[in-house]
Amino acid sequence: MSFASLSDFLAMGHHGLYVWSAYGICLAVLALNVVAPILARKRYLQQEARRLRRENSK
């Protein structure tokens, strides 16, 4: 399929909203799959540091 202009490419034969929203959702899910474990590890390390400080202060 060839497109005459950039706006035709973005419209994708009147399916552009579906196509580009699907790409956007896919990109958001992939980003979440990268960021969530990083944040979870950070949160875990902070909790462990707090726990160790509590145990050492007793």
C-alpha positions in Angstrom: 0.0 0.0 0.0 1.4 3.4 -0.9 0.3 6.7 0.4 0.2 10.0 -1.6 1.0 12.2 1.5 1.8 12.1 5.1 -1.8 12.8 6.1 -2.9 9.8 4.0 -0.3 7.7 5.8 -1.6 8.9 9.2 -5.2 8.4 8.2 -4.4 4.8 7.1 -7.5 4.6 4.9 -9.8 5.9 7.7 -8.4 3.3 10.1 -5.7 5.6 11.5 -7.4 6.1 14.9 -7.5 2.4 15.5 -4.0 1.7 14.1 -2.2 4.6 16.0 -4.1 4.0 19.2 -3.1 0.3 19.1 0.6 1.3 18.6 0.3 3.8 21.4 -1.3 1.2 23.8 1.4 -1.4 22.8 4.2 1.2 23.5 2.6 2.1 26.8 2.4 -1.6 27.9 6.0 -2.2 26.9 7.2 0.9 28.8 5.2 -0.3 31.8 6.9 -3.7 31.6 10.3 -2.0 31.8 9.5 0.6 34.5 7.4 -1.4 36.9 10.1 -3.9 37.9 12.6 -1.0 38.4 10.2 0.8 40.7 9.3 -2.4 42.5 13.0 -3.1 43.2 13.6 0.4 44.4 10.6 0.1 46.8 11.8 -3.3 48.0 15.3 -2.0 48.7 13.9 1.0 50.6 11.7 -1.3 52.7 14.6 -3.6 53.5 16.8 -0.6 54.5 14.0 0.6 56.9 13.7 -2.9 58.3 17.4 -3.3 58.9 17.5 0.2 60.6 14.7 -0.9 62.9 16.4 -4.2 63.8 19.7 -2.5 64.5 18.1 0.2 66.7 16.6 -2.3 69.0 
